[in-house]
Amino acid sequence: MTERVHIICHREAGAGNGKKVLLEVQKELTNFNIDYLTYYTNYATHAYVLTQGIVMRGHKPYSHKLLVIGGDGTLHEVINALHQNQLDIPVTYVAAGTGNDFNRVWQKDKSIRQIVETMLYAREAVRIPIFTYEEAVTDSKGVILNSMGFGFDAEANYAASKVPFGNLLNKLKMGHLNYLLGVFSCLNKIKNFEANLTIDGKEIEIKQCNLLSIMNNPFMGGGIKLDNLVQADKAELSVIAFHNVNLKGVFDLLPRVLMTQTQHESEYSSRYTGQSMQIKLNKAVRGQVDGEDLSLIQADLTLSVSDFPFYL
């Protein structure tokens, strides 16, 4: 029996959409006569801090539920906090962000009422595949729900966050255009780096790499399928690389990614899968994890497959 729901809410997600979604969630909980406490994020990484505080102080595993309202980055922080503290507490997510890539795969067409009902009445949570990583250069570790990328996708993600009229697009429910604009704004800044991969013991060298993304979800940036072959429910590490991209390569890849979904057939694309993976980059390039900027990093990564429980 659910006695209380702890809500972590990023009110400004999706240009203020978080506030609207929160009111709907609170209304549904009131209709079900469920007590709730709401915690608001006020700065980057605050969701991580709030999660630690909730589970260490006031969370009862069998009668309390944890619900997250925000974008992919907010959800990432919550799962990261739980996983790093080895807490297997099921999470309920209500999307309110710009990209909402997790929602596109796992909660497509589900209403807020349906999500709340599942949280309250499901007998068991659903365990879904996630990736974990350890990064040697910065001595950091964490989880990947959707993707971790280096090079062009991270540059486009960063540029999307700086689009001058991005908030207006979000308010008009066209936030996915931010990423598309970010992609086009970075086409004249494509950089090269070298990536050395070890996948299930096999060594692979990618020279003149322009984009390297570890994908747990086909989507990147609110509906753009970066890796059209990923199966989110399959416990398998997937890496897609774009390499040797010149002007001809741009004109080859863009329609494949944005329209035909045949990027895996391009001579400028390579794709690898496995259960364990090490990745080393030869120089510092911009990175991102679940849409959150990693800035410049000469990554030295060890990745593996794990899982985490959600009410879906």
C-alpha positions as a Markdown table, in Angstrom:
| # | Residue | x | y | z |
|---|---|---|---|---|
| 1 | Met | 0.0 | 0.0 | 0.0 |
| 2 | Thr | 1.5 | 3.4 | -1.1 |
| 3 | Glu | 1.4 | 5.8 | 1.8 |
| 4 | Arg | 3.5 | 8.7 | 0.4 |
| 5 | Val | 5.1 | 9.8 | -2.8 |
| 6 | His | 8.3 | 11.8 | -2.8 |
| 7 | Ile | 8.3 | 14.1 | -5.9 |
| 8 | Ile | 11.6 | 15.6 | -7.3 |
| 9 | Cys | 10.6 | 18.3 | -9.7 |
| 10 | His | 12.7 | 20.5 | -12.1 |
| 11 | Arg | 10.1 | 23.3 | -12.5 |
| 12 | Glu | 11.9 | 25.1 | -15.3 |
| 13 | Ala | 12.3 | 22.0 | -17.5 |
| 14 | Gly | 10.9 | 22.5 | -20.9 |
| 15 | Ala | 10.7 | 26.3 | -20.5 |
| 16 | Gly | 8.5 | 26.0 | -17.4 |
| 17 | Asn | 6.6 | 22.8 | -18.5 |
| 18 | Gly | 7.8 | 21.2 | -15.3 |
| 19 | Lys | 5.4 | 23.4 | -13.3 |
| 20 | Lys | 2.4 | 22.4 | -15.3 |
| 21 | Val | 3.2 | 18.7 | -15.2 |
| 22 | Leu | 3.7 | 18.9 | -11.4 |
| 23 | Leu | 0.2 | 20.4 | -10.9 |
| 24 | Glu | -1.3 | 17.5 | -13.0 |
| 25 | Val | 0.7 | 14.9 | -11.0 |
| 26 | Gln | -0.4 | 16.4 | -7.7 |
| 27 | Lys | -4.0 | 16.5 | -8.8 |
| 28 | Glu | -3.9 | 12.8 | -9.7 |
| 29 | Leu | -2.3 | 11.9 | -6.4 |
| 30 | Thr | -5.0 | 13.9 | -4.5 |
| 31 | Asn | -7.7 | 12.1 | -6.5 |
| 32 | Phe | -6.2 | 8.8 | -5.3 |
| 33 | Asn | -6.0 | 10.2 | -1.7 |
| 34 | Ile | -2.2 | 9.7 | -1.7 |
| 35 | Asp | 0.0 | 11.9 | 0.5 |
| 36 | Tyr | 3.0 | 13.5 | -1.2 |
| 37 | Leu | 6.1 | 15.7 | -0.6 |
| 38 | Thr | 7.6 | 17.9 | -3.3 |
| 39 | Tyr | 11.2 | 18.8 | -3.6 |
| 40 | Tyr | 12.3 | 21.4 | -6.1 |
| 41 | Thr | 15.6 | 21.5 | -7.9 |
| 42 | Asn | 17.4 | 24.9 | -7.9 |
| 43 | Tyr | 20.7 | 24.2 | -9.6 |
| 44 | Ala | 22.6 | 21.7 | -11.7 |
| 45 | Thr | 23.1 | 18.4 | -9.8 |
| 46 | His | 20.5 | 19.4 | -7.2 |
| 47 | Ala | 18.4 | 16.4 | -8.2 |
| 48 | Tyr | 21.3 | 14.2 | -7.2 |
| 49 | Val | 21.6 | 15.9 | -3.8 |
| 50 | Leu | 17.9 | 15.8 | -3.2 |
| 51 | Thr | 17.7 | 12.0 | -4.0 |
| 52 | Gln | 20.4 | 11.3 | -1.5 |
| 53 | Gly | 18.6 | 13.3 | 1.2 |
| 54 | Ile | 15.3 | 11.6 | 0.5 |
| 55 | Val | 16.5 | 8.0 | 0.6 |
| 56 | Met | 18.8 | 8.5 | 3.5 |
| 57 | Arg | 16.2 | 10.2 | 5.7 |
| 58 | Gly | 12.6 | 9.8 | 4.9 |
| 59 | His | 12.1 | 7.0 | 2.3 |
| 60 | Lys | 10.4 | 3.8 | 3.3 |
| 61 | Pro | 11.1 | 1.1 | 0.7 |
| 62 | Tyr | 7.7 | -0.7 | 0.8 |
| 63 | Ser | 5.2 | 2.1 | 1.4 |
| 64 | His | 6.9 | 5.2 | -0.2 |
| 65 | Lys | 7.4 | 5.9 | -3.9 |
| 66 | Leu | 9.9 | 8.1 | -5.7 |
| 67 | Leu | 8.6 | 10.2 | -8.7 |
| 68 | Val | 10.7 | 12.4 | -11.0 |
| 69 | Ile | 9.5 | 15.3 | -13.1 |
| 70 | Gly | 11.8 | 17.0 | -15.5 |
| 71 | Gly | 14.0 | 16.2 | -18.5 |
| 72 | Asp | 16.4 | 13.4 | -19.3 |
| 73 | Gly | 19.1 | 15.2 | -17.3 |
| 74 | Thr | 17.0 | 15.3 | -14.1 |
| 75 | Leu | 16.2 | 11.6 | -14.4 |
| 76 | His | 19.9 | 10.9 | -15.0 |
| 77 | Glu | 20.9 | 12.6 | -11.8 |
| 78 | Val | 18.3 | 10.7 | -9.7 |
| 79 | Ile | 19.3 | 7.2 | -11.1 |
| 80 | Asn | 23.0 | 8.1 | -10.8 |
| 81 | Ala | 22.5 | 9.0 | -7.1 |
| 82 | Leu | 20.6 | 5.7 | -6.4 |
| 83 | His | 23.0 | 3.5 | -8.4 |
| 84 | Gln | 26.1 | 5.0 | -6.8 |
| 85 | Asn | 24.7 | 4.4 | -3.4 |
| 86 | Gln | 23.7 | 0.9 | -4.3 |
| 87 | Leu | 20.0 | 1.6 | -3.7 |
| 88 | Asp | 17.7 | -0.5 | -5.8 |
| 89 | Ile | 14.7 | 1.8 | -5.4 |
| 90 | Pro | 12.2 | 1.8 | -8.3 |
| 91 | Val | 11.7 | 5.2 | -9.9 |
| 92 | Thr | 8.6 | 6.7 | -11.7 |
| 93 | Tyr | 9.3 | 9.3 | -14.4 |
| 94 | Val | 7.0 | 11.9 | -15.8 |
| 95 | Ala | 8.7 | 13.7 | -18.7 |
| 96 | Ala | 8.6 | 17.5 | -18.8 |
| 97 | Gly | 11.8 | 18.4 | -20.6 |
| 98 | Thr | 12.8 | 19.4 | -24.2 |
| 99 | Gly | 14.1 | 16.1 | -25.6 |
| 100 | Asn | 12.4 | 13.5 | -23.5 |
| 101 | Asp | 14.3 | 10.6 | -25.2 |
| 102 | Phe | 13.7 | 8.2 | -22.3 |
| 103 | Asn | 10.0 | 8.8 | -22.5 |
| 104 | Arg | 9.9 | 8.3 | -26.3 |
| 105 | Val | 11.1 | 4.7 | -25.8 |
| 106 | Trp | 9.6 | 3.6 | -22.6 |
| 107 | Gln | 6.4 | 5.6 | -22.0 |
| 108 | Lys | 5.2 | 6.5 | -25.5 |
| 109 | Asp | 1.6 | 7.7 | -25.5 |
| 110 | Lys | 1.1 | 7.1 | -21.8 |
| 111 | Ser | -0.9 | 9.8 | -20.0 |
| 112 | Ile | 0.1 | 11.2 | -16.6 |
| 113 | Arg | -2.8 | 9.4 | -15.0 |
| 114 | Gln | -1.7 | 6.0 | -16.5 |
| 115 | Ile | 1.9 | 6.6 | -15.2 |
| 116 | Val | 0.6 | 7.4 | -11.7 |
| 117 | Glu | -1.7 | 4.4 | -11.7 |
| 118 | Thr | 1.1 | 2.1 | -12.7 |
| 119 | Met | 3.3 | 3.5 | -9.9 |
| 120 | Leu | 0.6 | 3.0 | -7.3 |
| 121 | Tyr | -0.8 | -0.4 | -8.3 |
| 122 | Ala | 1.9 | -2.3 | -10.2 |
| 123 | Arg | 2.9 | -5.5 | -8.4 |
| 124 | Glu | 6.5 | -5.2 | -9.5 |
| 125 | Ala | 8.8 | -2.7 | -11.2 |
| 126 | Val | 10.2 | -3.3 | -14.6 |
| 127 | Arg | 14.0 | -3.8 | -14.7 |
| 128 | Ile | 15.4 | -2.1 | -17.9 |
| 129 | Pro | 19.0 | -2.2 | -19.2 |
| 130 | Ile | 21.3 | 0.7 | -18.4 |
| 131 | Phe | 25.0 | 1.2 | -18.9 |
| 132 | Thr | 27.5 | 2.1 | -16.2 |
| 133 | Tyr | 30.9 | 3.7 | -16.8 |
| 134 | Glu | 34.1 | 4.5 | -15.0 |
| 135 | Glu | 36.3 | 7.4 | -16.4 |
| 136 | Ala | 40.0 | 7.2 | -15.4 |
| 137 | Val | 41.1 | 10.7 | -16.4 |
| 138 | Thr | 38.6 | 12.5 | -14.1 |
| 139 | Asp | 38.3 | 9.6 | -11.7 |
| 140 | Ser | 34.5 | 9.6 | -12.1 |
| 141 | Lys | 31.8 | 7.1 | -12.6 |
| 142 | Gly | 28.1 | 7.1 | -13.4 |
| 143 | Val | 25.2 | 5.7 | -15.4 |
| 144 | Ile | 24.0 | 6.1 | -19.0 |
| 145 | Leu | 20.2 | 5.9 | -19.6 |
| 146 | Asn | 20.1 | 7.2 | -23.2 |
| 147 | Ser | 23.5 | 7.9 | -24.5 |
| 148 | Met | 27.0 | 9.2 | -23.9 |
| 149 | Gly | 28.7 | 10.9 | -26.8 |
| 150 | Phe | 31.9 | 12.6 | -27.9 |
| 151 | Gly | 32.6 | 14.9 | -30.8 |
| 152 | Phe | 30.0 | 16.1 | -33.1 |
| 153 | Asp | 26.9 | 15.0 | -31.2 |
| 154 | Ala | 28.1 | 16.6 | -28.0 |
| 155 | Glu | 29.0 | 19.8 | -29.8 |
| 156 | Ala | 25.5 | 19.8 | -31.4 |
| 157 | Asn | 23.9 | 19.1 | -28.0 |
| 158 | Tyr | 25.9 | 22.0 | -26.5 |
| 159 | Ala | 25.0 | 24.3 | -29.3 |
| 160 | Ala | 21.3 | 23.4 | -28.9 |
| 161 | Ser | 21.4 | 24.6 | -25.3 |
| 162 | Lys | 22.6 | 28.0 | -26.6 |
| 163 | Val | 20.0 | 28.6 | -29.3 |
| 164 | Pro | 18.9 | 32.3 | -28.7 |
| 165 | Phe | 15.2 | 31.6 | -29.0 |
| 166 | Gly | 15.3 | 28.1 | -27.5 |
| 167 | Asn | 12.9 | 28.9 | -24.7 |
| 168 | Leu | 10.3 | 30.1 | -27.2 |
| 169 | Leu | 10.6 | 26.9 | -29.2 |
| 170 | Asn | 10.1 | 25.0 | -26.0 |
| 171 | Lys | 7.0 | 27.0 | -25.1 |
| 172 | Leu | 5.6 | 26.3 | -28.6 |
| 173 | Lys | 6.3 | 22.6 | -28.0 |
| 174 | Met | 8.9 | 22.6 | -30.8 |
| 175 | Gly | 11.9 | 22.0 | -28.5 |
| 176 | His | 13.2 | 19.3 | -30.7 |
| 177 | Leu | 14.1 | 22.0 | -33.3 |
| 178 | Asn | 16.7 | 23.2 | -30.8 |
| 179 | Tyr | 18.8 | 20.1 | -31.4 |
| 180 | Leu | 18.3 | 20.3 | -35.2 |
| 181 | Leu | 19.5 | 23.9 | -35.2 |
| 182 | Gly | 22.4 | 22.8 | -33.1 |
| 183 | Val | 23.3 | 20.2 | -35.7 |
| 184 | Phe | 23.3 | 22.6 | -38.6 |
| 185 | Ser | 25.2 | 25.3 | -36.6 |
| 186 | Cys | 28.1 | 22.8 | -36.0 |
| 187 | Leu | 28.5 | 21.5 | -39.5 |
| 188 | Asn | 31.4 | 23.9 | -40.2 |
| 189 | Lys | 33.1 | 22.9 | -37.0 |
| 190 | Ile | 33.5 | 19.1 | -37.5 |
| 191 | Lys | 36.6 | 18.0 | -35.6 |
| 192 | Asn | 38.7 | 14.8 | -35.9 |
| 193 | Phe | 40.0 | 12.6 | -33.1 |
| 194 | Glu | 41.2 | 9.1 | -32.7 |
| 195 | Ala | 39.3 | 6.5 | -30.7 |
| 196 | Asn | 40.7 | 3.1 | -29.5 |
| 197 | Leu | 38.1 | 0.6 | -28.5 |
| 198 | Thr | 38.3 | -2.8 | -26.9 |
| 199 | Ile | 35.0 | -4.6 | -27.2 |
| 200 | Asp | 34.7 | -8.1 | -25.5 |
| 201 | Gly | 38.5 | -8.3 | -25.9 |
| 202 | Lys | 38.7 | -7.3 | -29.5 |
| 203 | Glu | 40.7 | -4.1 | -30.3 |
| 204 | Ile | 39.4 | -1.6 | -32.8 |
| 205 | Glu | 41.0 | 1.6 | -33.9 |
| 206 | Ile | 39.0 | 4.4 | -35.4 |
| 207 | Lys | 41.1 | 7.1 | -37.0 |
| 208 | Gln | 39.6 | 10.5 | -38.2 |
| 209 | Cys | 36.6 | 10.0 | -35.9 |
| 210 | Asn | 34.1 | 12.8 | -35.8 |
| 211 | Leu | 31.4 | 11.4 | -33.6 |
| 212 | Leu | 31.5 | 8.5 | -31.2 |
| 213 | Ser | 28.3 | 7.7 | -29.2 |
| 214 | Ile | 27.5 | 4.9 | -26.8 |
| 215 | Met | 23.8 | 4.3 | -27.3 |
| 216 | Asn | 21.2 | 2.7 | -25.0 |
| 217 | Asn | 18.4 | 4.4 | -26.8 |
| 218 | Pro | 18.0 | 5.2 | -30.6 |
| 219 | Phe | 17.1 | 8.8 | -29.9 |
| 220 | Met | 19.4 | 11.8 | -29.4 |
| 221 | Gly | 18.1 | 15.3 | -29.0 |
| 222 | Gly | 14.4 | 14.9 | -28.9 |
| 223 | Gly | 13.4 | 12.5 | -31.6 |
| 224 | Ile | 16.4 | 12.3 | -33.9 |
| 225 | Lys | 17.4 | 8.7 | -34.3 |
| 226 | Leu | 21.2 | 8.7 | -34.1 |
| 227 | Asp | 21.5 | 4.9 | -34.1 |
| 228 | Asn | 18.5 | 3.4 | -35.9 |
| 229 | Leu | 19.5 | -0.2 | -34.9 |
| 230 | Val | 19.5 | 0.2 | -31.1 |
| 231 | Gln | 17.0 | -1.9 | -29.2 |
| 232 | Ala | 16.5 | -0.2 | -25.8 |
| 233 | Asp | 15.2 | -3.4 | -24.1 |
| 234 | Lys | 18.3 | -5.4 | -25.2 |
| 235 | Ala | 21.1 | -5.7 | -22.6 |
| 236 | Glu | 23.9 | -4.8 | -25.0 |
| 237 | Leu | 26.4 | -2.0 | -25.3 |
| 238 | Ser | 26.1 | -0.3 | -28.7 |
| 239 | Val | 28.6 | 2.2 | -30.2 |
| 240 | Ile | 28.1 | 4.2 | -33.4 |
| 241 | Ala | 30.9 | 6.2 | -35.0 |
| 242 | Phe | 30.9 | 8.7 | -37.8 |
| 243 | His | 34.4 | 9.0 | -39.4 |
| 244 | Asn | 36.3 | 10.6 | -42.2 |
| 245 | Val | 33.4 | 13.0 | -42.7 |
| 246 | Asn | 34.0 | 15.6 | -45.4 |
| 247 | Leu | 31.5 | 17.7 | -47.3 |
| 248 | Lys | 30.5 | 14.6 | -49.3 |
| 249 | Gly | 30.1 | 12.8 | -46.0 |
| 250 | Val | 27.8 | 15.5 | -44.6 |
| 251 | Phe | 25.5 | 15.2 | -47.6 |
| 252 | Asp | 25.5 | 11.4 | -47.3 |
| 253 | Leu | 24.8 | 11.2 | -43.6 |
| 254 | Leu | 22.3 | 14.0 | -43.0 |
| 255 | Pro | 19.5 | 12.5 | -45.1 |
| 256 | Arg | 20.2 | 9.0 | -43.7 |
| 257 | Val | 20.0 | 10.2 | -40.1 |
| 258 | Leu | 17.1 | 12.6 | -40.5 |
| 259 | Met | 15.0 | 10.8 | -43.1 |
| 260 | Thr | 15.8 | 7.3 | -44.4 |
| 261 | Gln | 17.3 | 5.8 | -41.2 |
| 262 | Thr | 20.1 | 4.0 | -43.2 |
| 263 | Gln | 23.1 | 5.5 | -41.5 |
| 264 | His | 24.4 | 2.0 | -40.7 |
| 265 | Glu | 24.8 | 1.5 | -44.5 |
| 266 | Ser | 27.0 | 4.6 | -44.9 |
| 267 | Glu | 30.7 | 4.3 | -45.7 |
| 268 | Tyr | 31.2 | 7.1 | -43.1 |
| 269 | Ser | 29.6 | 5.1 | -40.3 |
| 270 | Ser | 30.7 | 2.1 | -38.2 |
| 271 | Arg | 28.7 | 0.3 | -35.5 |
| 272 | Tyr | 29.8 | -2.1 | -32.8 |
| 273 | Thr | 28.1 | -4.0 | -30.0 |
| 274 | Gly | 29.2 | -6.0 | -27.0 |
| 275 | Gln | 28.9 | -6.8 | -23.3 |
| 276 | Ser | 32.0 | -5.0 | -22.1 |
| 277 | Met | 33.9 | -2.1 | -23.6 |
| 278 | Gln | 36.9 | 0.2 | -23.1 |
| 279 | Ile | 37.2 | 3.4 | -25.0 |
| 280 | Lys | 40.2 | 5.8 | -25.1 |
| 281 | Leu | 40.4 | 9.1 | -27.0 |
| 282 | Asn | 43.7 | 10.5 | -28.1 |
| 283 | Lys | 42.8 | 14.1 | -27.2 |
| 284 | Ala | 40.2 | 16.2 | -25.3 |
| 285 | Val | 36.9 | 16.6 | -27.1 |
| 286 | Arg | 33.5 | 17.8 | -25.9 |
| 287 | Gly | 31.3 | 15.0 | -24.4 |
| 288 | Gln | 27.8 | 14.6 | -23.1 |
| 289 | Val | 25.9 | 12.0 | -21.1 |
| 290 | Asp | 22.1 | 11.9 | -21.3 |
| 291 | Gly | 22.2 | 15.4 | -22.7 |
| 292 | Glu | 24.3 | 16.9 | -20.0 |
| 293 | Asp | 27.5 | 18.6 | -21.0 |
| 294 | Leu | 30.8 | 16.9 | -20.0 |
| 295 | Ser | 32.8 | 19.8 | -21.5 |
| 296 | Leu | 36.3 | 18.9 | -22.9 |
| 297 | Ile | 37.6 | 15.5 | -21.9 |
| 298 | Gln | 40.3 | 13.1 | -23.1 |
| 299 | Ala | 38.1 | 10.1 | -22.1 |
| 300 | Asp | 39.4 | 6.8 | -20.8 |
| 301 | Leu | 36.3 | 4.8 | -20.2 |
| 302 | Thr | 35.3 | 1.3 | -19.0 |
| 303 | Leu | 31.7 | 0.5 | -19.7 |
| 304 | Ser | 29.4 | -2.4 | -18.8 |
| 305 | Val | 25.8 | -3.4 | -18.8 |
| 306 | Ser | 23.6 | -3.2 | -15.8 |
| 307 | Asp | 19.8 | -2.7 | -15.1 |
| 308 | Phe | 17.5 | -0.6 | -12.9 |
| 309 | Pro | 13.9 | -0.8 | -11.8 |
| 310 | Phe | 11.2 | 1.6 | -13.1 |
| 311 | Tyr | 7.5 | 1.8 | -12.8 |
| 312 | Leu | 6.5 | 1.9 | -16.5 |
